[in-house]
Amino acid sequence: MTAGGGIRMPDVLRHVISSLVQDGQLELVPDASTDRLVQEILAEIGGAGAFAQAGATIGRALVASPLVVELYADDKDIVDILNHMYG
């Protein structure tokens, strides 16, 4: 699965997760595997379609994951990270 410009969605998700953790907007369980979390989000996204809805979809997947203690970011924060990657 790729996003615009041939960027791979797993790489995008790793960046989003890393940014949220670094900004204190995402708290993971101890020893959480980022790769496992990326796979969970990819499974949740499935055929979600429009990248514009990715913020909400990624947010829902993070909240649903047993690897996540708390998500403090909202959909707009996630979209801002995605826009920063492409801006």
ABEGO torsion letter per residue (X at the ends): XBBBGGBBAAAAAAAAAAAAAAAGABBBBBGBBAAAAAAAAAAAAEAAEBAAAAAAAAAAAAAABAABABBABBAAAAAAAAAAAAX
